[in-house]
Amino acid sequence: MYDTGSTAFMIVCTMLVLLMTPGLAFFYGGLSRRKNVVNTMIMVMSIIGIVGVTWVVCGWSFAYGGNGSLPFFGGFDQLGCFSATGDMLAQAADVPEGAVYPGIVDICFQMAFCMITCAIITGAVAGRMKFGAVALFIVLWIPLVYAPLAHMVWGGEGSLIGSMIGALDFAGGDVVHISSGVTGLVLCVLLGGRRGFGLVSYRPHNVPFVALGAALLWFGWFGFNAGSQFAADGTAALALLNTVAASAAGMLSWMLVERLRVGKPTLVGACTGLVAGLVGITPAAGFVEPWAAIVIGFVTAPCCFIAISVVKRKIGYDDALDAFGCHSVGGVVGGLLTGVFCVPELSWTDFGGLVYTGNASLLASQALGIVVTLAFVVACGLIIGFVVKAVFRGSLRVSEQDEARGLDVATHGESAYPAYLGLD
């Protein structure tokens, strides 16, 4: 018989992770320009439809099908999830050894992970990429990048990153954050900067939206990290506590850096620091002690701050809503610090963190896993980007006129704040 407590726990965690995508819509919508808020939010919300269908059709099978023996790919045996209901009924009659909840729950739980990952990408291209091009890119990216990467990290004993390299990723530092942020950066390079980039100051148009979105993300992240233990046990509770500790530390750290550098803390900065702390603890949530989670949050947020406020300006890439600066940079920092602070008894491999063992083997594995992730995502992202560009007649961008007018009206025929007297 299944453990009803763990079953209920995983269903609730799935619901929490599903909430994160609408939360990100508010977060990104508040950060965007007034004339592009509808476009920014619908790009995120449309991910629910795209991923919901694509994951059932092929994403789940490519990521977690087969017997786990292949390094890059799951299998074709669960296409369309045709066997899901039959497997559930068979398992209910004869519960597999070690199973604490029905395996069908995992399909939706992992689908929610794919949704928020794809949604993060859209923030990098806000305000200038064709809506159809975004949709087609995501449709191709799920089976060609996300699913294989999820298999490489979490796919079983034969997986490349998780097993062969031995890198740890508790809840998605590589799979979710590094992959989405780097993909966003690739698209930024292919698109070029927004109209007036470097000359115009882009400011969040609705700060309360940012705070609301951050609150929903924070709430959903507890299911994201704690649920990645796949059981209602002590490690799940540790992941929950570490998520709170790291996010709190990230918020305080960002506010402190902002106070020293800018002269005053801001609500947008506090919310961004909160998210940076959450990103940093994601790969380490079930592997480190609470004091280490605080260190991870305090270190990750300033690294993201520097990437967003200094590095982006010096290099000149236009990551509109800082998907790369927050998620990829935060994911890299958190992944590396996992190799420093991992408690040996909690490790999925034979190695613990550098602080406990004095052995840098896990840290080296973390670094190699990150390098492999970066190389795979960049190469595949460029290929998919060029294919989509060719489909859209050589341009991923909207016209200059539409960009100047704003994509809300030009692309969707809607305005977030319509003027009743014809003035806007």
N, C-alpha and C positions, 0 to 999 in steps of 0.2 A: 504494500500500500504506500502511496506517495505521502510525503510529509505535507500536511495541509498548510502548516505555517509557512514553509518555504515556498509552496505553490502560491499562496496569497501574496507573499513578499515579492516574488518575481513578477506577478501580474501588476502589482502596484508600482514596482520599479519601472516596468515597461510603460505604464501610463505616464509616469513622471518624465521619462526620457522623451516620449512623444510630445509632451508639453513644451519641451525646449525649443522646438522649431517655431511655433507661433511666438514664443518669447523672443527668439532671435529676430523675428519680423519686426517687433516693436523696438528692439534695441537698434537694429540697423535703420529702421524707419525714422527714429528720432535723430540719428546721426546724419542722415542724408539732408540734401537741400530741399526746400519747401516744394519746388516744382517737380521733384523726383520721388517724393515719399511713397506714392501709390506704386510706382514702378519698382522701387526698392523692396517694398513689402510683398508685392505679388510674386517677385522672383523667388523670395523665400517660401511663401505659401504654396506656390506651384510645385515645389520640391515634394510636398506631401503626395501629390498626385503622381508625379513622375516616379518617385522611388517606390511608392506603394504598389504600383503595377510591376515595375521592372524587377523589384526584389522577389516578388512571388514568381514571376515568369522565369528568371534565370539567376538573379543575384545570390539568393540563398544557396542554390545548388553549386554555383561556381565558387562560393566562399567556403561552404561547410559540407558539401556533398562528398561522395566517395568514402574511402576508408581512412583518410588522413595520411596516406603514404607519399603523396606527391608534394614537392617543395613549393610549387607556385600556384596550384590549382586544385579545387575540390573535385568536382565531377559533374556529369550530366544526369546522374541518377535521380535527382530531385527537381528537375525542370518542371515548372508550373506547380510545384508542391502537390503533385497529383497523389503522392503516397502519404501525405501528411495525416489525413484523416484515418486511413487504414493503419498507419503506424501507431497513432494515438490509441485506437481501439485495441490493437494487439498488445500494446504496452500496458493498458489498463487491466487487461486480463492476466498479464504476466509481467509484472513490473521488473525492468532490467536491474541487475545488481548495481547498487550505488546510486541509482536515480532517486532524486528527492522531489521532483516535480515533473509534469508531463513535458516531453521534449518539444512539443509544438509551441510552447511558450517562447522558446528561443528564436523561432522564426520572426515573431513580431518584435521581440526585444532587440535583435540584431538589425531588423529593418529600421527601428527608431534611431539606432546609431548611424546607419547609412543616411537617414534623412538629415540629421543635424550636420553631418560631415559635408554633404552636398550643399546645404544651405549656407554654411560658412563661406564657401567659395564665392558666392554671389556678391558678398560685400566688397570684394576687391574690384569688381567691374561695374559697380553702381554708377548710373548716370551717363553711360555711353555705349553699352553693348546691346545689340539687338536681342529682343526677348526670345525670338525663335532660335537664335544662335545659342543662347544660354541653355534653352531646353534641350536642343540637340546635343550639345556638349555633355550635359549631365547624363542623358540617355546612354551615350557611348562610354562615359567615364565610369559608370557604375560597374558594368561587367568587365571592362578592360583594365581598370585601375583599382577601384575600391575593393571589389570582391577578391581579386588575386592577392592584394596586400593584406586583407583580413585573413586570408588563408595562410599567407607567409608568416604572420605573427601568431595567430590563434588556431591554426588549422590542424594541429595534432603532432604526433611524433616525427613525421616526415617534413614538417614545415621548415622553410629556409631560415627565417629570422628567429622565430620562437624556439625551435628545436636545434637546428644545425649550428646557428650562431650562438644561441643561448641568451638572447636579449630578453629582458622583461618589459612587459607593457600591460599593466594591470587593467586599465580601462580605455586606452586609446590614444596615448601620446603620439605614437607613430601612425596608427591606423586612421585616427580622426583628425588630430590637430596638425601634425606636420604635413600630412598629405593634402589637407584642404588649403592650408595657408600657402604652401609651395605651388599648388595648382593655381591659386589666385594670382600669385606672382608671375607665373608663366603667362597667364592671360593678360595681365597688366602690360607685360613686355610686348605681346602680340598686338594689343590694342593701341598702345600709346597713351599719353596723358589726356585728361579731360580738357575741354575748351577753357583756356585761361589758366591752366595748371602752372603754378610757379608765380603767377601774377595776382590771382584772386585768392582771398582768404575764405576757405570753406569751413563754415561753422555749423554745428548741429542746429537744426531748425526747431526741435522740440525736446528739451531736456527732460521733462517728465516722462516722455515715451522711452527715453534711454533708461531712466531709473526703473520704470515698469518692466521693460525687457530684461534688465539685469536681474531683477527680483525673480522673474519667472525662470530665467536660466539657472540662478542660484538654487532655487527650489527643485528644479528638475535634475540638477547635477547630483543630488543625493541619490536618486535612483540610478543615475549614470554610473557613479563610482561604487556605491554599496552593492548595487545589483550585479556588478561584475564579479562578485564572489560566487554568484549562482546558488546561494544558500543563505538562510537566515541564521547566521552563526557569529562567532566572535570576530572573525576577520571582516565580515560585512560591517559590524559595528565599528571596528577600527577604521575602516575606509570612510565611514560616515563622519566620525570624529575628525579624521585628518582632513576631510574636505572642508569642514567648518573652519578648522584651525588655519589651513593654508589660505583660504579665501579671505579670512579676516586679516591675516598678516599681509597678504597682497594688497588689500585695500589701504591699510595703514602705511605700508611702504610707499605706495604710489603717491598718497597724499603728502607724505614727508618729502619725497623727491620733488613733487610739484611745488610745494611751499618753498623749498630751497631754490629751485630753478626759476619758477615763474613769479613767486611772491605770494601766492594764495592758492589754497586747495579749491577744487571745483567738484561739483556733483558728477559731471561726466568723467572726470579723472578718477574719482572714488569708485564709480561703477566699472570703469575699465580696469582698475587695479584689482577689483574683486574678481573679474573674469580672468585676468592674468594669473592670479593665485589659483583659481580653479583649474586652468590649463596646466600649470606647473605640477600640481599634485596628481593629475589624472594618471600618468604612468606609474606613480609610486604609491597610490592610495592605500593599497592593502599590504604594502611591503615595509613601511617605515613607522617609526614611533611618532607620537604627536609633536614632540619637541622638534623633530626633524621636519615635520610638515610645516611648522612655523618658519623654519629656516628656508625651506623651499619656497614658500610664499613670499618671504622678504627678499629673496634673491631674484626670483623670477620677475616680479613686477618692475623693478628698475631696469632689468635687461630689456623688457618689452618697451618701457618708456623710452629708452635710448634708441631702440630700433625704430620707433614711431616718430620721435621728435628730432632725431639727429641723423641716423643712417639713411632714412628714406629721403630726406632733403638733400643729403650729400650725393647719393647715388642717382636720384632723380626719377625713380619709378613711382607711378601714381596708383598706389594701393588705396582706393578711395576710402574704405572704412576699416583699414588696417587689419585685414585678415591674416596677412603674412606676419606683420610685426607683433601681433598678439598671439596668434595660434601656433605658427611654425616656430617662432623664436621661443615662446613659452614651452612648447612641446619638446624642443631640443634641450633646453635648460633642465626641465623636469626629468627627461629621460636620462641625461647624464648624472644628475643628482641622485637618481634611483640607484645608480651604480656606486654611489658614495655612501648612502644611508640605509640601504636594504638590510633588514634584520635577517641573518642567515637562516633562522628557523622558518621564516616566512617565504623564503625564496623558492621559486618554481624550479630552480636549477641546483647544481652542486655548489654554487658560489654565493657568498653574501657580499655586503657592501664593504668598500675600502676602509671605512671608519671602524668596523667590527673585526675585520679579518687581516687588515694590512696587505691584502692581496688585490691587485688591480685588475684581475681577470674579468670580473663582472663589469667594471667600468669600461674596459676595452670592448667587451661584447656589446654593451649599450651603444658605444660610439660607432662600432661597425654596423650595428643594426640601423642606426640613424642614417649613416652614409648610404647603405643599400636602399633604404626608403627614399632618400632624396634623389638618388640616381634613377631609380625606377619611376618615380612620380614625375620628375622633370622630363625624362625621355618620352614617356607615354603621353604626358600632358601636351608636349609640343606636337607630337604626331596627331593627336586628336584635334588640337587647335587648328593645325593646317588643313586637316580634312574638313572640319566645319567651315573654315574660311573659304575653302574652294566651293563647298556647297552653296554658300551665300555670296557667290560671285566675287570672291576676292576681298570681301570686307566684313569684319565682325561688328563694325561700328554703325550706329545710326548716322543719319545725315547731319551736317553741321546745323542746318535749320532746325531739325527736330531737337538736337542737343541744346541749342540756344533757347528754344521754346519751352523745353522741359518734357520729359518722357511720359509724365502722367497723362497729359492731354494728347500728345503726339502719338503715343503708342497704345494707350488704353481708353482715351476719350473720357477720362475721369479726372476730377480734381479733389484733392484731400480737403481743401478749404474753399469751396465755391463761393463766389461773390454774387449775391442776389441782385445787385444792381448792374451787373455786367463788368464790375471792376474787380481786379484780383491783384 
